[in-house]
Amino acid sequence: MDSAMIGKIMKAKRYADERYERLQFRRFEVIFKGDHRDHLIQYDEGDWSCTCDFFKQRGVCSHTMTMERVLNGMLPDWAPAANHYMEPVFA
């Protein structure tokens, strides 16, 4: 393996270790494998959506709250959070 590639691999590892300082999600979609069925979760500039019935009724659900926990520290500070329903998350 050439030295340039080794340098890039080392840099990628460092970036991954610094993910909370380096990464900020703006939009994405995820298939969430729930207990009863799969759900499509989308995040777009601070707005969450989920295809489950609970989200349609309440605008928040266990699936979106899970994603907020998983991404703790990697969502923009201005993004509205549904995690005010949960106890604080410590990294």
C-alpha positions as CSV (number, residue, x, y, z in Angstrom):
1,M,0.0,0.0,0.0
2,D,1.4,3.4,-0.9
3,S,2.1,6.1,1.7
4,A,-0.6,8.4,0.4
5,M,-3.2,5.8,1.0
6,I,-1.9,5.0,4.5
7,G,-2.1,8.7,5.3
8,K,-5.7,8.9,4.2
9,I,-6.6,5.8,6.2
10,M,-5.1,7.3,9.3
11,K,-6.9,10.6,8.7
12,A,-10.2,8.8,8.3
13,K,-9.7,7.0,11.6
14,R,-8.9,10.3,13.3
15,Y,-12.0,12.0,11.8
16,A,-14.2,9.1,12.9
17,D,-12.8,9.4,16.5
18,E,-13.6,13.2,16.3
19,R,-17.1,12.6,14.9
20,Y,-18.9,14.8,17.4
21,E,-16.7,17.8,16.4
22,R,-16.6,16.9,12.7
23,L,-20.0,15.6,11.7
24,Q,-23.3,17.3,11.6
25,F,-26.3,15.6,9.9
26,R,-28.5,17.9,7.8
27,R,-30.8,15.3,6.1
28,F,-31.0,11.6,5.8
29,E,-33.5,8.7,5.8
30,V,-33.3,5.4,7.6
31,I,-35.2,2.2,7.6
32,F,-35.9,1.4,11.3
33,K,-36.7,-2.2,12.0
34,G,-39.4,-2.0,14.7
35,D,-40.8,-4.8,16.8
36,H,-43.9,-5.1,14.5
37,R,-42.8,-3.7,11.1
38,D,-40.2,-1.5,9.4
39,H,-40.6,2.3,9.4
40,L,-39.1,5.0,7.2
41,I,-37.6,7.8,9.3
42,Q,-36.5,11.0,7.6
43,Y,-34.6,14.0,8.9
44,D,-34.5,17.2,7.0
45,E,-33.0,20.4,8.4
46,G,-34.3,19.7,11.9
47,D,-37.6,18.2,10.9
48,W,-38.3,14.5,11.8
49,S,-40.9,12.2,10.2
50,C,-41.7,8.6,10.7
51,T,-44.2,6.4,9.0
52,C,-45.5,4.9,12.3
53,D,-49.1,5.7,13.4
54,F,-47.9,7.2,16.8
55,F,-45.7,9.8,15.0
56,K,-48.7,10.7,12.8
57,Q,-50.7,11.4,16.0
58,R,-48.1,13.0,18.2
59,G,-45.3,14.3,16.0
60,V,-42.8,12.2,17.9
61,C,-42.3,8.5,18.5
62,S,-39.9,6.0,19.9
63,H,-38.2,5.6,16.5
64,T,-37.3,9.3,16.2
65,M,-36.3,9.5,19.8
66,T,-34.0,6.6,19.3
67,M,-32.4,8.3,16.3
68,E,-31.8,11.4,18.4
69,R,-30.1,9.3,21.0
70,V,-27.9,7.6,18.4
71,L,-27.0,10.9,16.8
72,N,-26.5,12.8,20.1
73,G,-23.9,15.5,19.4
74,M,-24.1,15.2,15.6
75,L,-27.3,17.1,14.9
76,P,-27.2,20.9,14.5
77,D,-27.7,22.9,17.8
78,W,-30.6,24.7,16.2
79,A,-32.4,21.5,15.4
80,P,-35.6,21.0,17.4
81,A,-35.5,17.9,19.5
82,A,-38.1,15.6,20.7
83,N,-35.8,14.3,23.4
84,H,-37.3,16.6,26.0
85,Y,-39.5,13.6,26.7
86,M,-36.4,11.6,27.8
87,E,-33.8,11.9,30.5
88,P,-30.5,13.5,29.5
89,V,-28.2,11.5,27.3
90,F,-24.6,11.3,28.3
91,A,-22.0,10.5,25.6
